Amino acid sequence: MIRTIKSGRIIIVNAIIILFLITLLIAQNIYFLNKNNTAQADINNIYNRKLDIIMLMSKIVRERSLHVVTMYLSQDPWDRDKLFTSFHKMKLVFLDLHKELRSLGLADNEKALFDDVSKTINKTELIQIDIVERIQSGGDKTLHSDISAKDLPLEYQLLANFDLLIEITRNNAQQAREDAKQQYSESIRFTYIIAILILFILLMATKRVLLKVNRIESGLIDDAESMSWDATHDALTNVYNRRWLQHQFDVLYNDGEKRALNHSLLYIDLDEFKPVNDNYGHVMGDNFLIGITRELERCIRQNDTLARLGGDEFAILLENCDLEKAKEISKCLISRVHKFSLTIKGKKVSITGCSIGIKAFVGKSATFVELIKQTDAACYIAKHSGKNQFHIG
């Protein structure tokens, strides 16, 4: 029962930890999913803004070029002044866009191309400023050729580079999205690997703990059983002791059905056993007692209780046994003990026999202590009447 409770607790704790781990995995998945969505949104926002800026810069380059051509073709001074003012304002807008684009961060391929674009813009800026100022001052014969041969080719090159930059930026945006997805997948995969490892370690640790608990509890049960055995049995002969004999008597004493039956108690004292200990030592004396005990067991019934009271004294509780049957069993005991012998150092050793006191009783006619005293007294009479006999108390 204790083992089941402790093992069950370990399993419950393990289940709670696994449930916590699953909850943690779900929370991590939600976290990484939100993080991935945020990253995707940031990528979209940044690259969309970069594309907007590049398109606006491309548009400004185109419009400034158109302003130059329109100013050259216009014959109205007011229109030229208006175009001149707009031309310079677009430069300020262009510079702000240029600064913002760099602040958003550029990939290596974007930066390389944008650096080329910036260099070309610096060239066209000088050419366009020169052309515009010459237009404002009245013009000259080389304006047309300068616009056609110097400015417009550079403007076409700029617009082509801006288109290429847009394409590169879009590709980089797509690659950034793919990288974010890959990073998300790797994070999830890593989380699952760690979770599986933790789960495996947890299961192994739980298995080890359960085995250890089972070993400890098995040892405790064995110890408990051993303590229970020691509490009710004689350590030398392995028959019951006085405590268990009294317990069995109490069962008869308190059982209503058995209380009305006839029972008997035998008190046995071995005759002339002391010389065995004195002449051959206590080890041989113990072996002799063990052998005598086995002989006593041969005479009693299955429901009878044989107990060693101490030294060479025994008692037998004969349940549902009248006086005549008690006498018959006593004769068997005396005969067995008298015939028993051991060969010690090449010599056959035996004792005279045993003296037995018999007391028949019914139910609550006497207490256990009273019966022991009465059978002990009867045994004393048998011993002093010639030994190797029984006496009825």
C-alpha positions, 0 to 999 in steps of 0.5 A: 500500500505504501509503495503504491502511494509513493509510486503513485505520487511520483507518477502524478508529479511526473504527469504534472511536470509533463503537463507543465512542459506541454503548456510551456511548449504551447506558450513558446510556440505562441511566443515564437509565432507572435515574434515571427509575425512581428518580424514579418510585419517589421520586414514588410514595413521597412522594405515597403518604405524603402521601396516607396523612397526609391520610387520617390527618388526615381520620380524626383530624378525624372521630374527634375530632368523634365523640369530642365527640358521644360525650362529650356523649351519655355519662352515665358520667364515666369514659367521658367522661374516657377520651374526653377523654384520647383527644381530646387525644392525637389532637391531638398526633398530628394536629400531628405529621402536619401538620408531616410533611406540610409537610416533604414539600413541597406543590404550589401548589394543595395548599398553598393548600387546605391553608392553608384547611384549617389555618385551619378546623382552628384555628376548630374547635379553639377550638370543640371545646375549649370544648365539651369543657371545658363537657361536663367541667364538667357541661354546659349548655343550649346545648351541643347547638346549639353542636355542631350549629350550630357544630362539625359544619358546620365538621367536614363542611367539613373532611372535604370539603376533605380529600377534595378535597385527596386528589384534588388530591394524586393528580392532582399525583402523576400529573402528576409521573409524566408530567413525569418520563417527559417529562423522561426522553424529552427527555433521551434525545432530546437525547442522541441528537441530540448523538450524531448531531451528534458522529457527523456531525462525526466522519464529516466530520472523517474524510472530510476527514482521508482526503482530506488523507491521500490528497492527501499520499500522492499527493504522496509517491507522485508525489515518489517516482516523480519521484525514481525517474525522476530516479535512472534517467533523464537530466534533459535528454534523458529517456533512461536514465542510466549507473546504469540502463545498468549495472543492465540490464547486471547483469541480463544478467550475472546471468541464466543464460539471457541470459548465453549469448547474444551482446550488444553495447555501443556507445559514442557520442561526437558529432563537432564538437559543442562549436562549437554550444555556443560559437557559439549558447549552451548552451540551443541546445546542449541543444536540439540534444542533445535532437534528436540523442537522438530520432534515436538512438532511431529506430535502436535496437530496443525491448529496447535501452537508450539512455543518456546518459553525460554531455555529448555522450556516449551508450551503447547496450546491445544485448541479444541482438545479434551483431556484424553487427547491431551494425554495422548499427545503428551505421551507422544512428546515424552516418547519422541524426546526420550528417543531423540539423540545426537552424535557429538564428537563420535558419541551418541548424546541423549537426555532422559526425556521431558516432564509435562504439566497438563491443564484442561480449560474451557473458555474464560475459566482462567487467564493466560497467566493463571494457566501458565502458573497451573501447568508450570506447577503440574510440570514441577510435580511430574519432574519431582515424581520421577521425570519423563512423565506428565501430570494433570493440574 
